[in-house]
């Protein structure tokens, strides 16, 4: 078995991070592991295990014949047996399979908001699924959606995982709430800023740190305007694509996610790896992952989100206890050792 992870870029994001995590974890498990970024490289490249074979394709357009030829040559040279395609890279994987029919294509669905659509909204993807040997989904709702919408491939639920756990020998914790999420609409940072304004009025010494890819668009501009309007410039810190996420999480005190939709967010797993108590909205697989070791609130409910954050701010012992218990839960169920054997079975059962 020789497996290639196929992803559009290695810019920080949930799907991208999982592609890197899987490639490295497969290598540790003794599998011949490869990864290809088709359009862009990115900061996650530095997190790849050195032994993983990496290929940057430099694909310029959807139908890029030259890139297809280079990819086909790479696959034949390294005798790749499986392509594990993430998000929108599935179409390019299918083009490759047309010329190399024996390839096994596994598509990894990361988008939690798929469940809000109908089959007619995804007809191109539906017809492409005829070429898939299997579909991996990151939560049970997505699994049910694909089964009910009559996909032609086998559907497998596989949770995301974290590859490492951060050292617990941490110096003084900062009074910081951290939100690890790219600045995009589904993450609903506006709600979080509204809630933090309430929290800040009661506990002005606390800060909010937003860590994620800033696309310098109207969404992030609006966030900056809200921060200025509410005079929170000294209390809300936006960190664009931090290279030191481990360090940032190690210093933080509470992890939060205020999303309107999710699959299985890597952020929650990262919070657990850092031993943080977590507050998040009840979307995607969040409730199952938290499993009672943190606070789950309804999406778009500012009052409930504020109450949960205030609870942890004002109850230090419970905050520490929940963070410790949550970390143990993540280590047992969402670490590489718990997930990779399941992934290998998916590969084997998708022939």
BELWORA-V757435 format. One record per residue. N is the residue number from 1. RES is the residue in one small letter. PSI is psi as a letter, one per 30 degrees, with the letter a starting at -180 (999 if undefined). OMEGA is omega in radians with two decimals (999 if undefined). BURIAL is 1 if it has 9 or more other C-alpha atoms within 8 Angstrom, else 0. Layout:
n,res,psi,omega,burial
N,RES,PSI,OMEGA,BURIAL
N,RES,PSI,OMEGA,BURIAL
//
This chain:
n,res,psi,omega,burial
1,x,k,3.13,0
2,x,j,-2.89,1
3,x,k,3.10,1
4,x,k,2.98,1
5,x,k,-3.11,1
6,x,k,-3.06,1
7,x,k,-3.09,1
8,x,e,-3.10,1
9,x,l,3.05,1
10,x,g,2.99,1
11,x,k,-3.10,1
12,x,k,3.13,1
13,x,l,-3.07,0
14,x,e,-3.12,1
15,x,e,-3.14,1
16,x,e,3.14,1
17,x,e,3.13,1
18,x,e,3.10,1
19,x,e,3.12,1
20,x,e,-3.14,1
21,x,e,-3.11,1
22,x,e,-3.14,1
23,x,e,-3.12,1
24,x,e,-3.11,1
25,x,e,3.08,1
26,x,e,3.11,1
27,x,e,3.11,1
28,x,f,-3.12,0
29,x,g,3.09,0
30,x,g,3.12,0
31,x,k,3.03,1
32,x,j,-2.93,1
33,x,k,-3.11,1
34,x,l,3.05,1
35,x,k,3.12,1
36,x,k,2.95,1
37,x,j,-2.99,1
38,x,e,-3.02,1
39,x,e,-3.08,1
40,x,l,2.93,1
41,x,a,-3.13,1
42,x,l,-3.02,1
43,x,f,-3.13,1
44,x,f,3.12,1
45,x,e,-3.10,1
46,x,f,-3.12,0
47,x,f,3.11,0
48,x,k,3.01,1
49,x,k,-3.05,0
50,x,e,-3.07,0
51,x,f,3.11,0
52,x,k,3.12,1
53,x,k,-3.05,0
54,x,k,3.14,0
55,x,k,3.05,0
56,x,j,-2.97,1
57,x,e,-3.08,1
58,x,h,3.07,1
59,x,k,-3.01,1
60,x,f,-3.07,0
61,x,l,-3.11,0
62,x,e,3.09,0
63,x,i,-3.12,0
64,x,j,-3.04,1
65,x,e,3.13,0
66,x,e,3.11,0
67,x,e,3.13,1
68,x,e,3.11,1
69,x,e,3.13,0
70,x,e,3.14,1
71,x,e,3.13,1
72,x,e,3.13,1
73,x,e,3.14,0
74,x,e,-3.11,0
75,x,e,3.14,1
76,x,e,-3.14,0
77,x,e,-3.07,0
78,x,g,3.07,0
79,x,h,3.12,0
80,x,k,3.12,1
81,x,e,-3.08,1
82,x,k,2.93,1
83,x,k,3.10,1
84,x,j,-3.03,1
85,x,k,-3.11,1
86,x,k,3.08,1
87,x,b,-2.97,1
88,x,f,3.14,0
89,x,f,-3.11,1
90,x,e,-3.08,1
91,x,e,3.11,0
92,x,e,3.10,0
93,x,e,3.13,1
94,x,e,3.09,1
95,x,e,3.12,1
96,x,e,-3.10,1
97,x,e,3.11,1
98,x,e,-3.13,0
99,x,f,3.11,0
100,x,i,-2.97,0
101,x,f,-3.08,0
102,x,f,3.11,0
103,x,k,3.05,1
104,x,k,-3.11,1
105,x,j,3.02,1
106,x,k,3.12,1
107,x,k,-3.11,1
108,x,j,-3.13,1
109,x,j,-3.10,1
110,x,f,-2.96,1
111,x,j,-3.10,0
112,x,f,-3.09,1
113,x,g,3.07,1
114,x,e,-3.06,0
115,x,f,3.10,1
116,x,f,-3.11,0
117,x,l,3.10,0
118,x,l,3.12,0
119,x,e,-3.12,0
120,x,f,3.09,0
121,x,f,-3.04,0
122,x,h,-3.04,1
123,x,e,3.13,0
124,x,e,3.12,0
125,x,e,3.14,0
126,x,e,-3.14,1
127,x,e,3.08,0
128,x,f,-3.09,1
129,x,f,3.05,1
130,x,f,-3.12,1
131,x,f,-3.11,0
132,x,k,2.98,1
133,x,f,3.11,1
134,x,l,3.07,1
135,x,k,3.06,1
136,x,k,3.11,1
137,x,l,-3.00,1
138,x,f,3.01,1
139,x,l,-3.04,1
140,x,e,3.12,1
141,x,e,3.09,0
142,x,e,3.10,1
143,x,e,3.13,1
144,x,e,-3.14,0
145,x,e,-3.11,1
146,x,e,3.11,1
147,x,e,-3.11,1
148,x,f,3.14,0
149,x,g,2.90,0
150,x,h,3.02,0
151,x,l,-3.07,1
152,x,f,-3.08,0
153,x,l,3.01,1
154,x,k,-3.12,1
155,x,k,-3.09,1
156,x,k,2.98,1
157,x,k,3.09,1
158,x,j,-3.14,1
159,x,l,2.95,1
160,x,l,-3.13,1
161,x,l,3.04,1
162,x,k,-3.07,1
163,x,f,-3.07,0
164,x,l,3.04,0
165,x,k,-2.99,0
166,x,k,3.12,0
167,x,k,-3.13,0
168,x,f,3.11,0
169,x,i,-3.04,0
170,x,k,3.07,0
171,x,a,-3.06,0
172,x,k,3.07,0
173,x,k,3.03,1
174,x,l,3.05,0
175,x,i,-3.00,1
176,x,k,2.95,1
177,x,k,-3.09,1
178,x,k,3.05,1
179,x,j,-3.13,1
180,x,j,-3.08,1
181,x,k,3.06,1
182,x,k,-3.07,1
183,x,i,3.14,1
184,x,l,-3.03,0
185,x,e,-3.08,0
186,x,f,-3.10,0
187,x,f,3.05,1
188,x,h,3.06,1
189,x,f,3.12,1
190,x,e,3.09,0
191,x,e,-3.11,1
192,x,e,3.11,1
193,x,e,3.10,1
194,x,e,-3.14,1
195,x,e,-3.13,1
196,x,e,3.08,1
197,x,e,3.09,1
198,x,e,3.14,1
199,x,e,-3.09,1
200,x,e,3.14,1
201,x,f,3.14,0
202,x,f,-3.11,0
203,x,i,-3.04,0
204,x,f,-3.14,0
205,x,f,-3.11,0
206,x,k,3.13,1
207,x,l,3.06,1
208,x,k,3.14,1
209,x,k,3.12,1
210,x,j,-3.10,1
211,x,j,3.13,1
212,x,l,-3.14,1
213,x,k,3.12,1
214,x,j,-3.08,1
215,x,g,3.08,0
216,x,h,-3.12,0
217,x,a,-3.10,0
218,x,f,3.14,0
219,x,e,-3.12,1
220,x,e,3.09,1
221,x,e,3.11,1
222,x,e,3.11,0
223,x,e,3.13,1
224,x,e,3.12,0
225,x,e,3.11,0
226,x,e,3.13,1
227,x,e,3.14,1
228,x,e,-3.11,1
229,x,e,-3.11,0
230,x,g,3.12,0
231,x,h,-3.12,0
232,x,g,-3.06,1
233,x,e,-3.12,0
234,x,f,-3.06,0
235,x,f,3.10,0
236,x,k,-3.09,1
237,x,k,3.09,1
238,x,j,-3.12,0
239,x,j,-3.10,1
240,x,j,3.02,0
241,x,h,-3.10,1
242,x,k,3.06,0
243,x,f,-3.04,0
244,x,h,-3.11,0
245,x,e,3.14,0
246,x,e,-3.14,0
247,x,e,-3.14,0
248,x,e,-3.13,0
249,x,e,3.13,1
250,x,e,-3.13,1
251,x,f,-3.06,1
252,x,l,-3.08,1
253,x,e,-3.11,1
254,x,k,3.04,1
255,x,k,-3.10,1
256,x,k,3.03,1
257,x,k,-3.03,1
258,x,h,-2.98,1
259,x,l,3.00,1
260,x,f,3.10,1
261,x,l,3.13,1
262,x,l,2.90,1
263,x,c,2.93,1
264,x,j,-2.98,1
265,x,k,3.07,1
266,x,f,-3.10,1
267,x,e,-3.10,1
268,x,e,3.12,1
269,x,e,3.10,1
270,x,e,3.09,1
271,x,e,3.13,1
272,x,e,3.13,1
273,x,f,3.14,1
274,x,g,3.13,1
275,x,g,-3.12,1
276,x,k,2.91,1
277,x,k,-3.00,1
278,x,k,3.01,1
279,x,k,3.14,1
280,x,l,-3.14,1
281,x,l,-3.09,1
282,x,i,3.14,1
283,x,l,3.12,1
284,x,b,-3.08,1
285,x,g,-3.03,1
286,x,e,-3.08,1
287,x,e,3.14,1
288,x,e,-3.13,0
289,x,e,-3.13,0
290,x,e,2.96,1
291,x,h,3.09,0
292,x,f,-3.12,0
293,x,g,3.12,1
294,x,a,-3.09,1
295,x,k,3.07,1
296,x,k,-3.12,1
297,x,l,3.11,1
298,x,k,3.09,0
299,x,k,3.08,1
300,x,g,-3.14,0
301,x,j,-3.06,0
302,x,e,-3.10,1
303,x,e,-3.12,0
304,x,e,3.13,1
305,x,e,3.11,1
306,x,e,-3.13,1
307,x,e,-3.13,0
308,x,e,3.12,1
309,x,e,3.13,1
310,x,e,3.12,1
311,x,e,-3.12,0
312,x,e,3.09,1
313,x,e,-3.02,0
314,x,f,-3.13,0
315,x,i,-3.03,0
316,x,e,-3.10,0
317,x,e,3.12,0
318,x,e,3.11,0
319,x,e,-3.13,1
320,x,e,-3.12,1
321,x,e,-3.13,0
322,x,e,3.11,1
323,x,e,3.13,1
324,x,e,-3.14,1
325,x,e,3.14,1
326,x,e,3.12,1
327,x,e,3.12,1
328,x,e,3.12,1
329,x,e,3.13,1
330,x,e,3.14,1
331,x,e,-3.10,1
332,x,e,-2.96,0
333,x,f,-3.03,0
334,x,g,2.99,1
335,x,l,-3.08,1
336,x,e,-3.10,1
337,x,f,3.14,0
338,x,f,-2.98,1
339,x,e,-3.05,1
340,x,e,3.07,1
341,x,e,3.10,0
342,x,e,3.12,1
343,x,e,3.12,1
344,x,e,3.08,0
345,x,e,3.10,0
346,x,e,3.11,1
347,x,e,-3.08,1
348,x,e,-3.09,0
349,x,g,-3.11,0
350,x,g,-3.14,1
351,x,999,999,0
//
